[in-house]
Amino acid sequence: MIQTLNIWNTALSRDQLANMIWLIHFAATWFMVGLIWFVQIVHYPLYDRVGPDLFSVYAEAHTRMTTWVVAPVMILELITAVALLYFVPPGMSLGQLLWAFILLGLIWLSTAFLQVPCHGKLQMGYDASVHHFLTQSNWVRTVLWSLRGLLLLLLLWGTLSQNAGQYKGLPHDLP
């Protein structure tokens, strides 16, 4: 007989909840690390190949469609980052999570004050200087998300190393 895990009817301990939040946060961050590198290396450099006649339409569609992919994951990453400040996973410190949170705050500031205004300007038409600034300023987010990803990877490694053989992230009624 197949046994299933029913987390909805199982009372999770604080540590188990913290581990679940951590896992979601880790996945969201690494999704964004991969996405930001794609945007930086492939996507933004191709902007100047669209052509001036269709660029406004392209830029508006790009912003609208990209928002549907990026916004939910960025919001999930932010919500779980805040939650981790309250539900600190076993083997991690609040100080370590604060560093990761600060990096995330800098990413959001860069997005709001550097990249979003560039996208707004580009929706009015292609401007080589705005495109250049967008591509160059996006390195801020690329580096910060990469540092966040590496920091979270180090935290995961440290936690797994400390808890080898005694992981308590899932309910204990698994087969």
WOSUL-V697473 format. One record per pair of residues at least 24 apart in sequence whose C-alpha atoms are under 6 Angstrom apart, sorted by the first residue. I is the first residue (numbers start at 0). GAP is how many residues later the second one is. D is the distance in Angstrom with one decimal. If there is no record, write none. Layout:
I/GAP/D
I/GAP/D
//
This chain:
14/74/6.0
15/153/4.8
17/69/5.0
17/70/6.0
17/71/4.8
18/70/5.6
18/150/5.5
24/52/5.5
24/55/5.5
27/45/5.9
27/49/5.5
29/119/6.0
32/112/5.5
32/113/5.8
35/106/5.7
51/74/6.0
54/70/5.9
54/71/6.0
55/67/4.7
55/68/5.6
55/69/4.8
58/64/5.0
59/63/5.4
90/68/5.1
99/48/5.8
106/34/5.5
//
